[in-house]
Amino acid sequence: MSEYNPPWEEIIRLHQNLKYIVLKAEELTKEKETYIQPILEQRDALDHFIRSKAAELGLLEKTKDSYYIEQQFEKMKGHLYRAFFDAADWASTSIRDEVDFVLSRYTHECIVAVIPEYYEEIIPSIDNISNKIALIRNGKDIAQEKNEIVEEVNRYFDLVDGLFTHLSKIKSKIRGLEDYRKRSLIEKWKNWIITLIIGVICIILGWLIN
């Protein structure tokens, strides 16, 4: 058997983070659609895993070649990291688009009344997270040292999860936003009707006086 010890903990944590982000992001699409690029990267990762296992079991010419097996695992990790970053990029963009979509039908007054912290806390936080994500995107390098890439993945995961938290909070206020919007419409109609009635009365009184 090969003496190479695969980094299973790193691989499993990476897979779990990737799966979490993909499933959460899919919920934002109307048809529960997914982004194809992470799937392609996962497919390639699986191919390298099969190659390494085949070598370990003696099913390839490079039978039990420790270096070959290690190289296949490294390539597999590379594809999984790319899958994670692709999924995280897709999720962060989808979340911000969803926030804009959810609030697009409500007025500034309505949002402030129901989510008073939206403009002072939530928006600055989303912008701050988005800026940090942009920095990670620009600086990401799959070939960097293990500790650095793991730390980068963890940071990115926390940032995207923070965006999910903001979106969840906003969606929890939809009922309140709808109630406020309906009350505002009713109030506007009442004011319009009252104004109309007063106008008609004034016209009638003016006609009677004359």
N, CA and C atoms as a LAMMPS dump frame, in Angstrom:
ITEM: TIMESTEP
0
ITEM: NUMBER OF ATOMS
630
ITEM: BOX BOUNDS ff ff ff
-5.0000000000000000e+02 5.0000000000000000e+02
-5.0000000000000000e+02 5.0000000000000000e+02
-5.0000000000000000e+02 5.0000000000000000e+02
ITEM: ATOMS id mol type element x y z
1 1 1 N 0.84 -1.2 0
2 1 2 C 0 0 0
3 1 3 C 0.877 1.253 0
4 2 1 N 0.344 2.315 -0.516
5 2 2 C 1.09 3.561 -0.563
6 2 3 C 1.24 4.15 0.833
7 3 1 N 2.388 4.827 1.043
8 3 2 C 2.624 5.476 2.334
9 3 3 C 2.015 6.875 2.369
10 4 1 N 1.527 7.337 1.253
11 4 2 C 0.934 8.67 1.195
12 4 3 C -0.376 8.7 1.978
13 5 1 N -0.513 9.694 2.844
14 5 2 C -1.733 9.859 3.647
15 5 3 C -2.546 11.032 3.095
16 6 1 N -3.625 10.754 2.404
17 6 2 C -4.442 11.819 1.808
18 6 3 C -4.987 12.775 2.871
19 7 1 N -5.072 14.071 2.543
20 7 2 C -5.589 15.078 3.486
21 7 3 C -7.115 15.054 3.54
22 8 1 N -7.65 13.976 4.078
23 8 2 C -9.098 13.795 4.033
24 8 3 C -9.867 14.879 4.789
25 9 1 N -9.345 15.318 5.921
26 9 2 C -10.062 16.343 6.697
27 9 3 C -10.215 17.625 5.88
28 10 1 N -9.133 18.03 5.228
29 10 2 C -9.177 19.233 4.388
30 10 3 C -10.179 19.06 3.247
31 11 1 N -10.14 17.902 2.611
32 11 2 C -11.022 17.634 1.473
33 11 3 C -12.488 17.593 1.907
34 12 1 N -12.765 16.939 3.028
35 12 2 C -14.147 16.818 3.51
36 12 3 C -14.711 18.178 3.907
37 13 1 N -13.92 18.982 4.622
38 13 2 C -14.387 20.316 5.021
39 13 3 C -14.656 21.178 3.785
40 14 1 N -13.765 21.068 2.813
41 14 2 C -13.934 21.834 1.582
42 14 3 C -15.212 21.415 0.861
43 15 1 N -15.436 20.118 0.788
44 15 2 C -16.648 19.601 0.142
45 15 3 C -17.905 20.061 0.881
46 16 1 N -17.879 20.034 2.208
47 16 2 C -19.044 20.447 2.993
48 16 3 C -19.357 21.927 2.785
49 17 1 N -18.317 22.767 2.782
50 17 2 C -18.52 24.196 2.552
51 17 3 C -19.066 24.453 1.153
52 18 1 N -18.505 23.734 0.184
53 18 2 C -18.958 23.874 -1.201
54 18 3 C -20.423 23.466 -1.342
55 19 1 N -20.783 22.335 -0.767
56 19 2 C -22.157 21.834 -0.852
57 19 3 C -23.133 22.804 -0.192
58 20 1 N -22.761 23.339 0.966
59 20 2 C -23.614 24.283 1.697
60 20 3 C -23.913 25.509 0.84
61 21 1 N -22.874 26.082 0.241
62 21 2 C -23.049 27.297 -0.549
63 21 3 C -23.874 27.032 -1.8
64 22 1 N -23.596 25.927 -2.487
65 22 2 C -24.333 25.607 -3.712
66 22 3 C -25.817 25.4 -3.423
67 23 1 N -26.136 24.633 -2.387
68 23 2 C -27.538 24.365 -2.053
69 23 3 C -28.274 25.639 -1.648
70 24 1 N -27.601 26.501 -0.868
71 24 2 C -28.232 27.757 -0.449
72 24 3 C -28.456 28.675 -1.647
73 25 1 N -27.464 28.727 -2.543
74 25 2 C -27.575 29.6 -3.714
75 25 3 C -28.647 29.108 -4.674
76 26 1 N -28.79 27.792 -4.8
77 26 2 C -29.819 27.23 -5.677
78 26 3 C -31.214 27.648 -5.229
79 27 1 N -31.401 27.836 -3.923
80 27 2 C -32.706 28.228 -3.396
81 27 3 C -33.113 29.619 -3.864
82 28 1 N -32.144 30.41 -4.332
83 28 2 C -32.436 31.77 -4.771
84 28 3 C -32.977 31.807 -6.188
85 29 1 N -32.816 30.722 -6.948
86 29 2 C -33.278 30.696 -8.331
87 29 3 C -34.701 30.156 -8.401
88 30 1 N -35.455 30.627 -9.372
89 30 2 C -36.868 30.252 -9.498
90 30 3 C -37.046 28.754 -9.7
91 31 1 N -36.219 28.165 -10.531
92 31 2 C -36.349 26.742 -10.849
93 31 3 C -35.333 25.889 -10.098
94 32 1 N -34.784 26.426 -9.006
95 32 2 C -33.746 25.724 -8.24
96 32 3 C -32.582 25.321 -9.161
97 33 1 N -32.229 26.244 -10.068
98 33 2 C -31.159 25.979 -11.017
99 33 3 C -29.802 26.098 -10.331
100 34 1 N -28.815 25.438 -10.901
101 34 2 C -27.475 25.508 -10.342
102 34 3 C -26.517 26.118 -11.355
103 35 1 N -25.331 26.432 -10.901
104 35 2 C -24.286 27.014 -11.74
105 35 3 C -23.389 25.874 -12.202
106 36 1 N -23.2 25.742 -13.505
107 36 2 C -22.567 24.553 -14.06
108 36 3 C -21.072 24.454 -13.751
109 37 1 N -20.373 25.604 -13.616
110 37 2 C -18.917 25.553 -13.485
111 37 3 C -18.436 24.754 -12.271
112 38 1 N -19.01 24.95 -11.077
113 38 2 C -18.574 24.121 -9.938
114 38 3 C -18.789 22.633 -10.176
115 39 1 N -19.848 22.284 -10.886
116 39 2 C -20.118 20.871 -11.177
117 39 3 C -19.037 20.296 -12.081
118 40 1 N -18.609 21.083 -13.063
119 40 2 C -17.544 20.623 -13.959
120 40 3 C -16.243 20.415 -13.192
121 41 1 N -15.961 21.331 -12.263
122 41 2 C -14.747 21.189 -11.45
123 41 3 C -14.838 19.952 -10.559
124 42 1 N -16.009 19.696 -10.005
125 42 2 C -16.194 18.504 -9.17
126 42 3 C -16.054 17.224 -9.994
127 43 1 N -16.525 17.266 -11.217
128 43 2 C -16.378 16.108 -12.103
129 43 3 C -14.901 15.8 -12.342
130 44 1 N -14.115 16.857 -12.609
131 44 2 C -12.68 16.659 -12.833
132 44 3 C -11.987 16.185 -11.557
133 45 1 N -12.456 16.696 -10.403
134 45 2 C -11.88 16.263 -9.123
135 45 3 C -12.123 14.771 -8.914
136 46 1 N -13.327 14.322 -9.226
137 46 2 C -13.655 12.901 -9.089
138 46 3 C -12.772 12.047 -9.99
139 47 1 N -12.493 12.533 -11.179
140 47 2 C -11.645 11.789 -12.115
141 47 3 C -10.253 11.559 -11.523
142 48 1 N -9.69 12.604 -10.9
143 48 2 C -8.36 12.465 -10.285
144 48 3 C -8.408 11.53 -9.077
145 49 1 N -9.506 11.57 -8.329
146 49 2 C -9.631 10.656 -7.192
147 49 3 C -9.663 9.204 -7.669
148 50 1 N -10.425 8.938 -8.729
149 50 2 C -10.51 7.578 -9.275
150 50 3 C -9.138 7.114 -9.753
151 51 1 N -8.387 8.015 -10.374
152 51 2 C -7.042 7.646 -10.838
153 51 3 C -6.147 7.26 -9.662
154 52 1 N -6.221 8.055 -8.599
155 52 2 C -5.372 7.765 -7.435
156 52 3 C -5.761 6.437 -6.793
157 53 1 N -7.057 6.185 -6.703
158 53 2 C -7.53 4.94 -6.09
159 53 3 C -7.178 3.749 -6.967
160 54 1 N -7.278 3.925 -8.282
161 54 2 C -6.925 2.842 -9.197
162 54 3 C -5.451 2.484 -9.068
163 55 1 N -4.603 3.509 -8.911
164 55 2 C -3.17 3.255 -8.735
165 55 3 C -2.915 2.54 -7.414
166 56 1 N -3.618 2.969 -6.367
167 56 2 C -3.45 2.35 -5.049
168 56 3 C -3.861 0.878 -5.066
169 57 1 N -4.886 0.547 -5.861
170 57 2 C -5.389 -0.83 -5.927
171 57 3 C -4.659 -1.684 -6.962
172 58 1 N -3.691 -1.062 -7.632
173 58 2 C -2.922 -1.819 -8.611
174 58 3 C -3.613 -1.997 -9.936
175 59 1 N -4.51 -1.092 -10.278
176 59 2 C -5.259 -1.202 -11.525
177 59 3 C -4.663 -0.357 -12.644
178 60 1 N -3.554 0.332 -12.357
179 60 2 C -2.872 1.139 -13.363
180 60 3 C -1.418 0.712 -13.462
181 61 1 N -0.738 1.197 -14.52
182 61 2 C 0.687 0.906 -14.661
183 61 3 C 1.469 1.5 -13.494
184 62 1 N 1.009 2.667 -13.021
185 62 2 C 1.689 3.324 -11.901
186 62 3 C 1.193 2.723 -10.589
187 63 1 N 1.247 1.419 -10.477
188 63 2 C 0.724 0.713 -9.316
189 63 3 C 1.406 1.144 -8.023
190 64 1 N 0.599 1.598 -7.082
191 64 2 C 1.064 1.958 -5.744
192 64 3 C 2.219 2.958 -5.766
193 65 1 N 2.25 3.794 -6.801
194 65 2 C 3.274 4.841 -6.904
195 65 3 C 2.85 5.992 -5.995
196 66 1 N 3.546 6.161 -4.876
197 66 2 C 3.164 7.156 -3.87
198 66 3 C 3.145 8.563 -4.45
199 67 1 N 4.157 8.895 -5.247
200 67 2 C 4.236 10.243 -5.822
201 67 3 C 3.056 10.491 -6.768
202 68 1 N 2.742 9.501 -7.608
203 68 2 C 1.627 9.635 -8.556
204 68 3 C 0.304 9.825 -7.81
205 69 1 N 0.1 9.032 -6.769
206 69 2 C -1.139 9.131 -5.987
207 69 3 C -1.252 10.509 -5.337
208 70 1 N -0.143 10.975 -4.787
209 70 2 C -0.139 12.302 -4.156
210 70 3 C -0.462 13.389 -5.177
211 71 1 N 0.12 13.282 -6.367
212 71 2 C -0.137 14.273 -7.409
213 71 3 C -1.612 14.296 -7.81
214 72 1 N -2.22 13.128 -7.878
215 72 2 C -3.639 13.065 -8.232
216 72 3 C -4.508 13.716 -7.158
217 73 1 N -4.132 13.521 -5.893
218 73 2 C -4.882 14.157 -4.808
219 73 3 C -4.713 15.672 -4.841
220 74 1 N -3.507 16.136 -5.155
221 74 2 C -3.269 17.573 -5.235
222 74 3 C -4.093 18.186 -6.365
223 75 1 N -4.153 17.488 -7.488
224 75 2 C -4.963 17.981 -8.607
225 75 3 C -6.445 17.964 -8.239
226 76 1 N -6.857 16.931 -7.523
227 76 2 C -8.244 16.857 -7.075
228 76 3 C -8.575 18.045 -6.173
229 77 1 N -7.683 18.349 -5.237
230 77 2 C -7.906 19.489 -4.347
231 77 3 C -7.994 20.787 -5.139
232 78 1 N -7.128 20.922 -6.142
233 78 2 C -7.151 22.128 -6.966
234 78 3 C -8.509 22.34 -7.614
235 79 1 N -9.068 21.272 -8.145
236 79 2 C -10.394 21.379 -8.772
237 79 3 C -11.475 21.695 -7.735
238 80 1 N -11.372 21.111 -6.553
239 80 2 C -12.361 21.387 -5.505
240 80 3 C -12.28 22.834 -5.031
241 81 1 N -11.053 23.37 -4.928
242 81 2 C -10.905 24.773 -4.539
243 81 3 C -11.493 25.689 -5.606
244 82 1 N -11.233 25.366 -6.865
245 82 2 C -11.816 26.171 -7.944
246 82 3 C -13.343 26.09 -7.909
247 83 1 N -13.856 24.893 -7.644
248 83 2 C -15.311 24.721 -7.541
249 83 3 C -15.866 25.59 -6.42
250 84 1 N -15.158 25.619 -5.285
251 84 2 C -15.62 26.423 -4.149
252 84 3 C -15.648 27.899 -4.51
253 85 1 N -14.548 28.409 -5.071
254 85 2 C -14.481 29.832 -5.398
255 85 3 C -15.509 30.199 -6.471
256 86 1 N -15.701 29.329 -7.462
257 86 2 C -16.723 29.594 -8.48
258 86 3 C -18.109 29.664 -7.84
259 87 1 N -18.399 28.711 -6.952
260 87 2 C -19.706 28.674 -6.283
261 87 3 C -19.888 29.888 -5.375
262 88 1 N -18.831 30.26 -4.653
263 88 2 C -18.915 31.401 -3.741
264 88 3 C -19.111 32.703 -4.512
265 89 1 N -18.412 32.85 -5.647
266 89 2 C -18.596 34.033 -6.489
267 89 3 C -20.041 34.118 -6.972
268 90 1 N -20.548 32.989 -7.444
269 90 2 C -21.931 32.918 -7.943
270 90 3 C -22.923 33.237 -6.828
271 91 1 N -22.699 32.68 -5.655
272 91 2 C -23.614 32.888 -4.531
273 91 3 C -23.633 34.346 -4.089
274 92 1 N -22.45 34.955 -3.971
275 92 2 C -22.387 36.337 -3.481
276 92 3 C -23.106 37.287 -4.435
277 93 1 N -22.941 37.058 -5.739
278 93 2 C -23.638 37.886 -6.73
279 93 3 C -25.146 37.642 -6.679
280 94 1 N -25.536 36.385 -6.565
281 94 2 C -26.963 36.028 -6.52
282 94 3 C -27.648 36.619 -5.294
283 95 1 N -26.951 36.62 -4.162
284 95 2 C -27.538 37.152 -2.928
285 95 3 C -27.802 38.642 -3.062
286 96 1 N -26.816 39.388 -3.558
287 96 2 C -27.001 40.834 -3.707
288 96 3 C -28.129 41.148 -4.697
289 97 1 N -28.203 40.364 -5.776
290 97 2 C -29.296 40.556 -6.738
291 97 3 C -30.648 40.26 -6.088
292 98 1 N -30.682 39.232 -5.241
293 98 2 C -31.931 38.858 -4.575
294 98 3 C -32.376 39.937 -3.587
295 99 1 N -31.429 40.538 -2.875
296 99 2 C -31.754 41.63 -1.949
297 99 3 C -32.403 42.775 -2.717
298 100 1 N -31.79 43.15 -3.849
299 100 2 C -32.341 44.234 -4.67
300 100 3 C -33.735 43.877 -5.179
301 101 1 N -33.903 42.623 -5.604
302 101 2 C -35.198 42.19 -6.148
303 101 3 C -36.288 42.203 -5.075
304 102 1 N -35.976 41.67 -3.9
305 102 2 C -36.966 41.584 -2.817
306 102 3 C -37.462 42.966 -2.413
307 103 1 N -36.551 43.943 -2.372
308 103 2 C -36.923 45.273 -1.881
309 103 3 C -37.357 46.228 -2.983
310 104 1 N -37.289 45.79 -4.24
311 104 2 C -37.545 46.698 -5.364
312 104 3 C -38.976 47.246 -5.391
313 105 1 N -39.93 46.538 -4.821
314 105 2 C -41.336 46.962 -4.88
315 105 3 C -41.742 47.847 -3.706
316 106 1 N -40.804 48.096 -2.799
317 106 2 C -41.14 48.875 -1.611
318 106 3 C -40.452 50.239 -1.637
319 107 1 N -41.145 51.235 -1.114
320 107 2 C -40.601 52.588 -1.088
321 107 3 C -39.55 52.732 0.01
322 108 1 N -38.787 53.802 -0.11
323 108 2 C -37.783 54.117 0.913
324 108 3 C -38.456 54.258 2.276
325 109 1 N -39.596 54.935 2.297
326 109 2 C -40.337 55.14 3.548
327 109 3 C -40.75 53.807 4.163
328 110 1 N -41.219 52.898 3.325
329 110 2 C -41.669 51.581 3.791
330 110 3 C -40.505 50.791 4.388
331 111 1 N -39.371 50.793 3.689
332 111 2 C -38.202 50.038 4.155
333 111 3 C -37.7 50.581 5.489
334 112 1 N -37.636 51.911 5.604
335 112 2 C -37.16 52.533 6.846
336 112 3 C -38.101 52.22 8.006
337 113 1 N -39.396 52.201 7.729
338 113 2 C -40.379 51.953 8.789
339 113 3 C -40.321 50.518 9.302
340 114 1 N -40.119 49.561 8.391
341 114 2 C -40.162 48.144 8.772
342 114 3 C -38.783 47.592 9.117
343 115 1 N -37.754 48.069 8.403
344 115 2 C -36.374 47.617 8.668
345 115 3 C -35.528 48.855 8.946
346 116 1 N -35.684 49.461 10.117
347 116 2 C -35.004 50.729 10.405
348 116 3 C -33.484 50.662 10.309
349 117 1 N -32.926 49.463 10.489
350 117 2 C -31.467 49.336 10.445
351 117 3 C -30.936 49.075 9.037
352 118 1 N -31.837 49.018 8.045
353 118 2 C -31.412 48.616 6.696
354 118 3 C -30.365 49.557 6.111
355 119 1 N -30.647 50.852 6.099
356 119 2 C -29.739 51.8 5.454
357 119 3 C -28.513 52.126 6.3
358 120 1 N -28.657 52.069 7.615
359 120 2 C -27.54 52.441 8.486
360 120 3 C -26.634 51.265 8.841
361 121 1 N -27.175 50.053 8.836
362 121 2 C -26.38 48.892 9.251
363 121 3 C -26.254 47.82 8.164
364 122 1 N -27.379 47.385 7.62
365 122 2 C -27.353 46.253 6.685
366 122 3 C -26.647 46.606 5.379
367 123 1 N -27.034 47.724 4.761
368 123 2 C -26.402 48.114 3.491
369 123 3 C -24.898 48.333 3.65
370 124 1 N -24.444 49.096 4.679
371 124 2 C -22.989 49.241 4.856
372 124 3 C -22.292 47.903 5.069
373 125 1 N -22.944 46.995 5.797
374 125 2 C -22.349 45.682 6.038
375 125 3 C -22.245 44.886 4.739
376 126 1 N -23.309 44.907 3.926
377 126 2 C -23.284 44.207 2.636
378 126 3 C -22.195 44.782 1.736
379 127 1 N -22.084 46.11 1.712
380 127 2 C -21.045 46.749 0.894
381 127 3 C -19.654 46.366 1.381
382 128 1 N -19.48 46.337 2.704
383 128 2 C -18.189 45.976 3.284
384 128 3 C -17.822 44.534 2.936
385 129 1 N -18.8 43.634 3.078
386 129 2 C -18.571 42.231 2.733
387 129 3 C -18.237 42.095 1.25
388 130 1 N -18.973 42.822 0.404
389 130 2 C -18.741 42.752 -1.04
390 130 3 C -17.342 43.236 -1.397
391 131 1 N -16.884 44.284 -0.722
392 131 2 C -15.529 44.792 -0.971
393 131 3 C -14.473 43.769 -0.559
394 132 1 N -14.691 43.107 0.57
395 132 2 C -13.746 42.079 1.022
396 132 3 C -13.733 40.894 0.054
397 133 1 N -14.915 40.542 -0.449
398 133 2 C -15.007 39.449 -1.419
399 133 3 C -14.239 39.81 -2.684
400 134 1 N -14.362 41.07 -3.117
401 134 2 C -13.651 41.514 -4.321
402 134 3 C -12.139 41.399 -4.134
403 135 1 N -11.655 41.735 -2.939
404 135 2 C -10.221 41.623 -2.656
405 135 3 C -9.765 40.168 -2.724
406 136 1 N -10.581 39.27 -2.179
407 136 2 C -10.237 37.843 -2.221
408 136 3 C -10.249 37.347 -3.663
409 137 1 N -11.232 37.777 -4.436
410 137 2 C -11.308 37.367 -5.841
411 137 3 C -10.049 37.777 -6.598
412 138 1 N -9.644 39.028 -6.386
413 138 2 C -8.49 39.542 -7.123
414 138 3 C -7.189 38.874 -6.702
415 139 1 N -7.127 38.429 -5.442
416 139 2 C -5.867 37.884 -4.938
417 139 3 C -5.806 36.383 -4.838
418 140 1 N -6.917 35.702 -5.17
419 140 2 C -6.936 34.25 -4.968
420 140 3 C -5.963 33.546 -5.905
421 141 1 N -5.306 32.534 -5.368
422 141 2 C -4.321 31.756 -6.127
423 141 3 C -4.386 30.324 -5.624
424 142 1 N -4.884 29.426 -6.45
425 142 2 C -5.06 28.034 -6.044
426 142 3 C -3.727 27.381 -5.7
427 143 1 N -2.638 27.922 -6.264
428 143 2 C -1.326 27.291 -6.083
429 143 3 C -0.607 27.746 -4.815
430 144 1 N -1.209 28.621 -4.013
431 144 2 C -0.521 29.102 -2.824
432 144 3 C -0.434 28.02 -1.747
433 145 1 N 0.296 28.318 -0.684
434 145 2 C 0.524 27.344 0.381
435 145 3 C -0.797 26.871 0.991
436 146 1 N -0.789 25.613 1.48
437 146 2 C -2.005 24.992 2.004
438 146 3 C -2.675 25.85 3.068
439 147 1 N -1.917 26.287 4.083
440 147 2 C -2.519 27.051 5.178
441 147 3 C -3.16 28.336 4.676
442 148 1 N -2.52 28.957 3.671
443 148 2 C -3.039 30.209 3.139
444 148 3 C -4.346 29.995 2.381
445 149 1 N -4.391 28.959 1.557
446 149 2 C -5.602 28.709 0.773
447 149 3 C -6.753 28.265 1.669
448 150 1 N -6.463 27.463 2.692
449 150 2 C -7.51 27.03 3.628
450 150 3 C -8.069 28.235 4.378
451 151 1 N -7.177 29.121 4.817
452 151 2 C -7.604 30.326 5.529
453 151 3 C -8.45 31.217 4.619
454 152 1 N -8.051 31.304 3.352
455 152 2 C -8.785 32.121 2.392
456 152 3 C -10.186 31.563 2.145
457 153 1 N -10.273 30.241 2.029
458 153 2 C -11.573 29.589 1.847
459 153 3 C -12.465 29.845 3.058
460 154 1 N -11.903 29.718 4.249
461 154 2 C -12.683 29.945 5.472
462 154 3 C -13.192 31.38 5.55
463 155 1 N -12.33 32.337 5.168
464 155 2 C -12.742 33.747 5.174
465 155 3 C -13.875 33.974 4.174
466 156 1 N -13.687 33.429 2.996
467 156 2 C -14.695 33.61 1.943
468 156 3 C -16.018 32.967 2.356
469 157 1 N -15.941 31.787 2.94
470 157 2 C -17.151 31.093 3.395
471 157 3 C -17.896 31.941 4.421
472 158 1 N -17.17 32.492 5.393
473 158 2 C -17.799 33.312 6.432
474 158 3 C -18.446 34.562 5.833
475 159 1 N -17.782 35.17 4.846
476 159 2 C -18.32 36.375 4.223
477 159 3 C -19.613 36.073 3.462
478 160 1 N -19.591 35.009 2.671
479 160 2 C -20.792 34.637 1.911
480 160 3 C -21.918 34.245 2.862
481 161 1 N -21.574 33.536 3.931
482 161 2 C -22.591 33.158 4.912
483 161 3 C -23.177 34.403 5.571
484 162 1 N -22.347 35.43 5.746
485 162 2 C -22.842 36.695 6.285
486 162 3 C -23.863 37.338 5.36
487 163 1 N -23.626 37.233 4.052
488 163 2 C -24.597 37.75 3.084
489 163 3 C -25.907 36.969 3.158
490 164 1 N -25.791 35.649 3.298
491 164 2 C -27 34.828 3.448
492 164 3 C -27.795 35.255 4.687
493 165 1 N -27.087 35.579 5.769
494 165 2 C -27.741 36.004 7.012
495 165 3 C -28.519 37.299 6.799
496 166 1 N -27.899 38.256 6.107
497 166 2 C -28.585 39.52 5.819
498 166 3 C -29.827 39.279 4.963
499 167 1 N -29.685 38.431 3.944
500 167 2 C -30.821 38.142 3.068
501 167 3 C -31.955 37.482 3.844
502 168 1 N -31.605 36.554 4.711
503 168 2 C -32.613 35.869 5.518
504 168 3 C -33.358 36.858 6.412
505 169 1 N -32.621 37.804 6.987
506 169 2 C -33.242 38.806 7.858
507 169 3 C -34.212 39.678 7.062
508 170 1 N -33.787 40.072 5.861
509 170 2 C -34.644 40.908 5.019
510 170 3 C -35.906 40.151 4.619
511 171 1 N -35.754 38.885 4.24
512 171 2 C -36.916 38.095 3.826
513 171 3 C -37.885 37.856 4.984
514 172 1 N -37.349 37.827 6.2
515 172 2 C -38.222 37.633 7.362
516 172 3 C -39.117 38.852 7.602
517 173 1 N -38.781 39.973 6.949
518 173 2 C -39.554 41.207 7.117
519 173 3 C -40.556 41.433 5.987
520 174 1 N -40.64 40.491 5.045
521 174 2 C -41.508 40.696 3.881
522 174 3 C -42.966 40.904 4.286
523 175 1 N -43.447 40.114 5.232
524 175 2 C -44.847 40.267 5.659
525 175 3 C -45.088 41.663 6.217
526 176 1 N -44.149 42.138 7.03
527 176 2 C -44.278 43.48 7.576
528 176 3 C -44.229 44.54 6.489
529 177 1 N -43.362 44.336 5.495
530 177 2 C -43.261 45.271 4.376
531 177 3 C -44.566 45.304 3.583
532 178 1 N -45.144 44.123 3.36
533 178 2 C -46.404 44.045 2.62
534 178 3 C -47.534 44.727 3.387
535 179 1 N -47.592 44.486 4.697
536 179 2 C -48.636 45.112 5.518
537 179 3 C -48.515 46.629 5.472
538 180 1 N -47.278 47.123 5.58
539 180 2 C -47.06 48.576 5.56
540 180 3 C -47.447 49.141 4.197
541 181 1 N -47.062 48.442 3.134
542 181 2 C -47.374 48.914 1.783
543 181 3 C -48.885 48.985 1.561
544 182 1 N -49.608 47.966 2.023
545 182 2 C -51.066 47.946 1.86
546 182 3 C -51.723 49.057 2.669
547 183 1 N -51.233 49.251 3.909
548 183 2 C -51.789 50.329 4.742
549 183 3 C -51.547 51.688 4.093
550 184 1 N -50.368 51.842 3.502
551 184 2 C -50.038 53.111 2.848
552 184 3 C -50.944 53.357 1.644
553 185 1 N -51.204 52.291 0.872
554 185 2 C -52.09 52.426 -0.289
555 185 3 C -53.509 52.775 0.144
556 186 1 N -53.984 52.108 1.2
557 186 2 C -55.329 52.393 1.717
558 186 3 C -55.42 53.837 2.195
559 187 1 N -54.369 54.282 2.892
560 187 2 C -54.345 55.656 3.4
561 187 3 C -54.344 56.664 2.257
562 188 1 N -53.584 56.353 1.198
563 188 2 C -53.551 57.253 0.042
564 188 3 C -54.915 57.328 -0.634
565 189 1 N -55.581 56.168 -0.769
566 189 2 C -56.915 56.148 -1.368
567 189 3 C -57.917 56.915 -0.502
568 190 1 N -57.827 56.743 0.804
569 190 2 C -58.726 57.465 1.713
570 190 3 C -58.534 58.967 1.557
571 191 1 N -57.271 59.392 1.539
572 191 2 C -56.983 60.823 1.397
573 191 3 C -57.482 61.352 0.055
574 192 1 N -57.302 60.522 -0.997
575 192 2 C -57.752 60.949 -2.327
576 192 3 C -59.27 61.082 -2.371
577 193 1 N -59.956 60.1 -1.784
578 193 2 C -61.427 60.127 -1.772
579 193 3 C -61.941 61.31 -0.956
580 194 1 N -61.313 61.538 0.203
581 194 2 C -61.722 62.673 1.048
582 194 3 C -61.523 63.986 0.306
583 195 1 N -60.362 64.102 -0.361
584 195 2 C -60.081 65.318 -1.128
585 195 3 C -61.104 65.499 -2.243
586 196 1 N -61.442 64.377 -2.903
587 196 2 C -62.427 64.433 -3.99
588 196 3 C -63.797 64.867 -3.462
589 197 1 N -64.207 64.281 -2.329
590 197 2 C -65.514 64.619 -1.744
591 197 3 C -65.568 66.086 -1.348
592 198 1 N -64.485 66.546 -0.712
593 198 2 C -64.437 67.962 -0.309
594 198 3 C -64.526 68.86 -1.534
595 199 1 N -63.824 68.453 -2.596
596 199 2 C -63.866 69.252 -3.827
597 199 3 C -65.259 69.312 -4.414
598 200 1 N -65.943 68.159 -4.429
599 200 2 C -67.308 68.112 -4.966
600 200 3 C -68.244 68.969 -4.121
601 201 1 N -68.109 68.871 -2.786
602 201 2 C -68.948 69.669 -1.876
603 201 3 C -68.736 71.156 -2.118
604 202 1 N -67.478 71.541 -2.285
605 202 2 C -67.169 72.955 -2.519
606 202 3 C -67.795 73.439 -3.823
607 203 1 N -67.747 72.576 -4.839
608 203 2 C -68.345 72.947 -6.129
609 203 3 C -69.857 73.111 -5.987
610 204 1 N -70.49 72.173 -5.273
611 204 2 C -71.947 72.236 -5.073
612 204 3 C -72.333 73.47 -4.274
613 205 1 N -71.579 73.737 -3.189
614 205 2 C -71.868 74.92 -2.373
615 205 3 C -71.693 76.193 -3.18
616 206 1 N -70.647 76.213 -3.972
617 206 2 C -70.42 77.395 -4.803
618 206 3 C -71.541 77.597 -5.801
619 207 1 N -72.033 76.489 -6.365
620 207 2 C -73.136 76.569 -7.334
621 207 3 C -74.425 77.038 -6.651
622 208 1 N -74.693 76.541 -5.401
623 208 2 C -75.894 76.932 -4.664
624 208 3 C -75.837 78.392 -4.25
625 209 1 N -74.673 78.834 -3.809
626 209 2 C -74.53 80.222 -3.358
627 209 3 C -74.752 81.184 -4.515
628 210 1 N -74.222 80.799 -5.661
629 210 2 C -74.387 81.672 -6.826
630 210 3 C -75.811 81.581 -7.389
